[in-house]
Amino acid sequence: MNLLFVLLLFVITAITEIVGCYLPYLWLKQGKTAWLQLPAAASLSLFAGCFLCILPRVAECMRHMEEFTSPLRFAGFGLSMEYGQVVGISLASLYASRA
């Protein structure tokens, strides 16, 4: 249940950030009404509140999922990398190969 709550909070945080940044864009670049700044300010305020709530929850979930954060061992090289580093390197390599 805790993981589901964190995922829902993460989705709400992402949506409020996108809305809070897109509405000023509409006002500045598309010539829409300046009244869009009120919902943008409310959305960014909600984003800040959700963001502050999500950090301790994520840390708590990570403590419970220690088996997924154990280091990877590469045979013969003596290297140790976390799963997040492997994913980041993989994504960077994929992006570089497309450029």
C-alpha positions in Angstrom: 0.0 0.0 0.0 2.8 2.4 0.8 4.4 1.8 -2.6 1.1 2.5 -4.3 0.7 5.8 -2.4 4.2 6.8 -3.4 3.5 6.1 -7.1 0.3 8.1 -6.9 2.0 11.0 -5.2 4.8 10.8 -7.8 2.2 11.0 -10.7 0.4 13.9 -9.0 3.7 15.7 -8.5 4.6 15.3 -12.2 1.3 16.5 -13.4 1.2 19.6 -11.2 4.7 20.5 -12.3 3.8 20.2 -16.0 0.6 22.2 -15.6 2.3 24.8 -13.5 5.0 25.3 -16.2 2.7 25.0 -19.2 0.2 27.6 -18.3 2.8 30.5 -18.1 4.1 29.2 -21.5 0.6 29.7 -22.9 0.5 33.2 -21.5 3.9 34.2 -22.7 4.2 32.5 -26.1 0.6 31.9 -27.2 -0.9 35.2 -26.1 -3.5 33.6 -23.8 -5.0 35.5 -20.9 -2.9 36.5 -17.9 -5.5 34.9 -15.7 -3.8 31.6 -16.4 -1.2 32.7 -13.8 -3.6 32.0 -10.9 -4.1 28.2 -11.7 -0.3 28.0 -12.5 0.6 29.4 -9.1 -1.8 27.0 -7.4 -0.5 24.1 -9.4 3.2 25.0 -8.5 2.2 25.4 -4.9 0.7 21.9 -4.9 3.8 20.6 -6.7 6.0 22.0 -4.0 3.9 20.4 -1.3 3.8 17.0 -3.0 7.5 17.1 -3.7 8.3 17.7 0.0 6.0 14.8 0.9 7.4 12.4 -1.7 11.1 12.5 -0.6 10.7 10.8 2.8 8.3 8.2 1.3 10.7 7.3 -1.4 13.5 6.9 1.1 11.3 4.7 3.2 10.4 2.5 0.2 14.0 2.2 -0.7 14.9 0.9 2.8 12.3 -1.8 2.3 13.6 -2.8 -1.1 17.3 -3.3 -0.3 17.4 -6.5 -2.4 17.0 -4.3 -5.5 19.7 -1.8 -4.5 22.5 -4.4 -3.9 25.5 -3.7 -6.1 26.1 -5.5 -9.4 29.4 -7.4 -9.7 31.1 -7.5 -13.0 33.2 -10.7 -13.3 36.9 -10.2 -13.9 36.8 -6.4 -13.7 36.4 -5.9 -10.0 33.8 -3.2 -10.7 30.8 -2.5 -8.5 27.8 -0.5 -9.8 24.4 0.2 -8.5 21.3 -0.6 -10.6 20.6 3.1 -11.1 24.0 3.7 -12.5 23.6 0.8 -14.9 20.3 2.1 -16.1 21.7 5.6 -16.5 24.7 4.4 -18.4 22.4 2.3 -20.7 20.2 5.3 -21.4 23.1 7.5 -22.1 24.6 5.0 -24.5 21.3 4.6 -26.2 20.9 8.3 -26.6 24.5 8.7 -27.9 24.0 5.9 -30.4 21.0 7.8 -31.9 22.8 11.1 -32.2 
